[in-house]
Amino acid sequence: MSNQPLPLPETVEAPPAAPYAVHPALVTTALELPACRIVRNLGVVRGIVVRSRSVLGSLGARIQTIVGGDITLYTELCEKTRQDAFDRMLLHAGAVGANAIISFRYDANELQDGVTEVLAYGTAVIVEGSTAAS
């Protein structure tokens, strides 16, 4: 068995209702899943999205800051970006043969003014047990 990491597909675009090998309910920030036994660790999987704000979106958000409260334009952009990164991580996990992800985390970095990278990552595993069968 090779110690080389499995390659991440260059471009991962999923249709909105794509079936995943890893059900989102089997993704956890914990080190284990209740009622499941980890039988194989497949390594780190990730989903990366880099987004920029549009000029119009930035203008609309600035107007919202004048009024105060939730800046919904940024909230929606952040939520969509995190969901896209999460979905790409699920696709990567499926590509390596996982049926669950443990130690899940998000990370974000500003690459330049107005351009942000969002990374969803965790440890891909194969689990057995009552939760894995659902």
N, C-alpha and C positions, 0 to 999 in steps of 0.2 A: 504494500500500500504506500502510495506517494505522500509525502508531507507537504506537497505543493497545494496552496489554496485553490479552491475552485474559482474559475473566473466569473465575475459579475457581468451579465449581459451589458453590451454597450448602451443600448437604449431599451428601457423597459416602459412601455406604455400599455396600460390595462384599460379595457373597456369598463365603464362605470359599474357594471354588475358582474365582474369577472369572478369565477369561482377560484378560490385559493386553496392550495394544499394545506395551509395553516389557517384554521378558523380564528378570527380575531379574539374569540373567547379563550383561546389557548395561547394567548400572549400575556405575559405577566412581568412585572418589575421584580418579583420575588425570585429566589434561587431554585424554587421547585413549584410544581403544580399539585394541589391537594388531590389525593386518591390516584395519583399517577406515579409511575416509576420511570425515571430517565434511563433508557437502555443504550443510548448512543449520543454523544456530543459531536455535532457537525461543524462547530466553529462559529465565528462571528458572521452575521448577515447584516446588510445595511440597505437603506434607501436614502438617496441624496436628491434634494431638489434645490436649485438656485433660482431665486425669484428677484425681480426688480419691481419697484413701484412705477406705475405709469405717471406721466405728467398730470393727466386729468385726475387720476386717483389721489395723487399727492395734494393737488389743489382742493379737491373735495374734502380730504382729511383735514387740511388746514382750516377750512371753513368750519368743520365740526369742532375743532379745538377752540374756536372762538365761543361757540355755544356752550361747550363743556360736556362732561359725561363720557359715555362709551363712544369711542371713535370707531363706528361700525365698519367703515371701509377697511381699516387696518385689521380689525378683529376678523372679518371675513377672509381677508388675504392670509392672515396667519393660520386660521383654522384650515383653509383649503390647502395651504402649503404643508402643514403638518400631516393632514390626511393623505396627501399625495406621497410624502416620504414614507409614511406607514405602509401604504399600499405597495410601494416599490420594495420595501423590506419583506413583506409577505411573499411577493413574487420571487425574490432572491431566495427566501427560505424554501419555497416550493421547488426551485431549481436545484437545490442541493439535497432534496429529499426529506426535509424536516416535516413534522406534523405539529410542532409547538415551538415557541420562542420564550426563553427565560431571560432574566436580567435586562429587560427592555428599557431603553432610555431614548430621550431626544437631546439633541445639541443644536445650537444655532450660532453662527458667526457672521458678522458683517464683513463682506469681502471688500467692499468699497461703499461710498455713500449711496444709499438707496438699493444696494444689492446684497441680499442675505442668502446664506446657505443654511438649509435645515437638514439635519441628519437624524434618521431614526435607525437605531441599531440594537442588537441583542444577540444572544447565543441561540443558535438553531439546534434543536434536539429532536430526537425521536423518543416519544413516550408511549407507555402502555398503561392501561388502567381504565376505570369507568369513565372518566372525563374525556379521554382520548377517543373513545368509541362514539361519542355523541356528535 
